[in-house]
Structure formats: C-alpha cells, structure tokens
Amino acid sequence: MVGIVIVSHSENLAKSVVELTTMMADGIPIAAAGGLEDGSFGTSYDRIRDAIDEVYSDDGVIILMDMGSAVMTTQSVIEMEEEGRKVQMVDCPLVEGAVTASVDSHLGDSMEEIIEDLKTVATTPKM
C-alpha cells in the first residue's frame, strides 16, 4: 500500500487528519508530522523524515502539506532522500486529499493512480 504523510504546522491538526482518514480506511500506512518537537507550531525536518520512514514501502509515499514552511521543509526532506525511493509531494486540499489518498491506498491503487485522483480534489464540489 502507498504510504501517506500529513505535514502541518499544528501537531493536533496533523494527528486529527490521520484520525479521520483512519476511520475511513483503517489499516493504511499513514503518519502525522505536525508541529515542532516542543509541541509548538511550526514544521520539523526530523518529524517529516521520520514519518516518511515510518510508512515507506516500495509502493511509495505521498506527502500532503498544509501551507508555507510545511511545503518548504518537506521539499528539503525530499531533496535529501535516498536515490530511488518513491516519495512525492502533492498539492491539494489537506483534509479532502488525505481522505481520497487513504481510500485509494486502501483499495490498492498505485502511487501514480492516487496522484492522478488527487488532481481533481480541489475542484470537486462539496455540495
């Protein structure tokens, strides 16, 4: 299964998104990388790297971020990834994207199929 990492400035937000997606697709490899080590708001290189390692498999890892430095810090982590590891950031709404990616991963979709599906998340009507 494709792993998913949720990167947020808030530890609580990242954990809550993981909790929500787990209710929709239990058993998928998903990890939260939110906040700084002292519990304050921010993004942590080490937390992102550790979350990737926690959910990594040959199927790959998709990373969803909230905004700003979460994107920049995630880019730094990916730049330092071992060559050949499949790790990719995807630009989409965080919560909707996390649910979509989780369900797709649970259904056995490939990383490429999930990323393609995530491209429509921002334009999918809620009502």
Secondary structure as GFF3:
##gff-version 3
##sequence-region A 1 127
A	DSSP	beta_strand	3	8	.	.	.	ID=ss1
A	DSSP	alpha_helix	11	24	.	.	.	ID=ss2
A	DSSP	beta_strand	30	34	.	.	.	ID=ss3
A	DSSP	alpha_helix	45	55	.	.	.	ID=ss4
A	DSSP	beta_strand	61	65	.	.	.	ID=ss5
A	DSSP	alpha_helix	69	79	.	.	.	ID=ss6
A	DSSP	beta_strand	87	90	.	.	.	ID=ss7
A	DSSP	alpha_helix	94	106	.	.	.	ID=ss8
A	DSSP	alpha_helix	111	118	.	.	.	ID=ss9
A	DSSP	three_ten_helix	121	123	.	.	.	ID=ss10
###
